[in-house]
Amino acid sequence: MIRTQIQLPEEDYERLRNVASRQGRSMADCIREGIDLFLRRTESETNDFSRLPAFHARPPEDLKDHDRWWAEAVAEGGES
């Protein structure tokens, strides 16, 4: 592990200290768990391709209209 230092608002520090004490854990362990949860959520959002609009295959001669099709997909709620 790599040692690092963070600054917390006093209220968060006290809350974290109390939770860690109640659970019989170190504050560092609680912080590591929080970081792990944050990174997992962030990474899963980054790799969530289900949020991308679905496209239907078009014949090659129609590819010149791809901007219009993209605009239609966005208008239909395919992208936020």
C-alpha positions in Angstrom: 0.0 0.0 0.0 1.0 3.6 -0.5 0.7 6.0 2.4 -1.2 9.2 1.6 -2.7 12.1 3.5 -6.2 13.7 3.1 -8.0 16.6 4.7 -11.6 16.2 5.8 -14.1 18.7 7.1 -14.3 18.3 10.9 -17.9 17.0 10.8 -17.0 14.3 8.3 -14.0 13.3 10.4 -16.1 12.9 13.5 -18.8 11.0 11.7 -16.2 8.7 10.1 -14.4 8.2 13.5 -17.7 7.2 15.1 -18.7 4.8 12.4 -15.3 3.2 12.4 -15.4 2.9 16.2 -18.8 1.3 16.2 -17.7 -1.2 13.6 -14.4 -2.0 15.2 -12.5 -0.8 12.2 -9.9 1.8 11.5 -10.8 5.0 9.8 -8.3 4.1 7.0 -10.1 0.9 6.4 -13.4 2.7 6.1 -11.9 5.2 3.7 -10.4 2.5 1.5 -13.8 0.8 1.3 -15.4 4.1 0.3 -12.7 4.6 -2.4 -13.3 1.1 -3.7 -17.0 1.6 -3.9 -16.6 5.0 -5.7 -14.1 3.5 -8.2 -16.3 0.5 -9.0 -19.3 2.7 -9.6 -17.3 5.2 -11.7 -15.7 2.4 -13.8 -19.1 0.6 -14.3 -20.6 3.9 -15.6 -17.7 4.4 -17.9 -18.2 0.9 -19.4 -22.0 1.1 -19.6 -22.7 0.9 -23.3 -26.4 0.4 -22.7 -26.8 4.1 -22.5 -25.6 4.6 -26.1 -28.3 5.0 -28.7 -29.2 2.0 -30.8 -28.7 2.3 -34.5 -30.1 0.3 -37.4 -27.9 -0.8 -40.2 -28.2 1.3 -43.3 -27.1 0.5 -46.8 -23.6 2.0 -47.7 -25.1 4.4 -50.3 -27.2 6.0 -47.5 -24.2 6.7 -45.2 -24.1 10.3 -46.4 -27.2 10.9 -44.3 -25.6 9.7 -41.0 -25.8 13.2 -39.4 -29.6 13.3 -40.0 -30.0 9.8 -38.5 -27.9 10.7 -35.5 -30.1 13.8 -35.0 -33.2 11.7 -35.2 -31.8 9.2 -32.7 -31.0 11.9 -30.3 -34.5 13.5 -30.8 -36.1 10.1 -30.0 -34.3 10.0 -26.7 -31.4 7.8 -27.8 -28.9 10.1 -26.0 -29.1 12.5 -23.1 
